[in-house]
Every structure is written in structure tokens, then in C-alpha cells.
Amino acid sequence: MAYTYHELKGKTIQELRDIAKGVENQEAVQGYSQLNKEHLLPALCKALGIDPHEHHDVVGIDKPAIKAKMRELKTKREAALEARDGETLKNIRRQIHRLNRQIRAHVAP
């Protein structure tokens, strides 16, 4: 059976150990009976070929372009901090916040 990261994360440690028992690639989950959930989950993901960071996939927008814009705004924010320009600083922080919210709104479930 194919699992997703979220399905595995929702399982108990005993269920994860049962899955590890049936994995063909035993080297990846060696010592599974002694591992806790924090260590067993990444080992199972590796053995089953599951991306443990699938919950960070963004769909529908250009995330690298938004991140580049955020980096640019953060350098402007530092300049505004040094210049003690409160109005510009407030404006830049709002822009960064909006971009963060835009990315979070498009994260795949």
C-alpha cells in the first residue's frame, strides 16, 4: 500500500513499526523496533520513497519569484531601520506579510 507523509505521521508508533517490518529495504529501517516515532518516520519515508516535505509544495503561484521579492524587501527593511524611517518600515513589513500570506494560501493540502 502506498502511504503519504501525512498518513504516516498520523499513525501510532506500533503501526509504524508494523509497516517497517514489511518494508523490502530493511537497511533503511534497521533497528526499527528500538526507534521512536521521531526517528522512525524519516527512515520509513526514505525506505518507501516518500518526500517528507510534501506539505511544503506550493501550487498556483511562482514561489521563487515571491521569495526573491521578499529578500529584496528585507534589505530595504534593514535600510529603513537604520534610517529610522517608521512609515517606510511599516509599509515594507506589510508587504512582506502579504507575500507570506500569499504563499501560505497556496500551500497544497
N, C-alpha and C positions, 0 to 999 in steps of 0.2 A: 504494500500500500504506500502511496506517495503522501508525504506529510509536508506541511508548511511550517515555517518558523513559529508562527502564532499557535498552531495546533500543538506543537511540541512544548512550547512554553506553558501552555495551559494544562499539561499532563502532570501527574504526580511523579515523584522520583521512582516509585516502583514501576509505573507504566513505562517510564523512560528506560529503566533497566531491562524490562521485558523486550522492548524494541531493540535495545543494544544487543541482547542475547541473539536475536535473529538476524543481525546485520552480517552481510557477507564479508565486509572488510573489517575483520576483528582487530587488526593492528591499530586502527584509528580509535577504537573504543576499548583498548586494552585496560584491564583493571576496572571495568565499568561498575562492578559490584561494590567497589570501595569509593567511587567518586560521588560527590554531592551534586545537586542539580546545577549549581553554578558552573561546574567543570564538565559535567556530562553533556549538557545541552550543546556547547560549541563542538565537542567531539562528535556527537551524533550528527550535527549539521555537516561537519566535514565528511564523515563516513557516508552520509546519504546524498551528498552533493547539493545541499540546500544553502542558499545565500542567507546568512544570519542577519543581514542588514536590509532585507527586502522591505522592511517597514519604512525605509527612508527614500523609496522611489517616488519621484515627483512626476506627475502626469499632466500634460496640457500646457506647460509653460517652459520657458528657457531658463532653467535654474542657473547654469553657469553665467549667463548674462546678468541675471539679477544679483548673483553673488559678487560679480565684478563691480556692479554699480554700488553695492553695499560697501565694498572695500574702498572705493573712491569717496563715498560719503564719510566713512570713518576717518580718512585722512583729513577731510575738511572739518570734521568734528574736532579733531585734535587741534587744528589751527584756530578754530573758534574758541576752544578752551583757553589756549594760550593768549588770545587777543581779548579774552573776557567779554565776548560778544554774546550776550544772553539770548537775544532774539534769533540770531542765526543758529545758535546752538539748539534752541528749541525746535526750530524748523527742520534742521538736519536730523535730530532724534526722531521726529515724527515721520520723516521719510524712511528712515531705517526701520522703524516699527511697522509701517505699512508694507514695506518689502518683505519683512519677516512673516507678516500675516498672510501675504500673498503666497509665499512658499508653503506655509502650513496648510492653507486652504486647498492646495493641490496635491497634498501627500496622498498616495494610494492607500486605501484601507487594507 
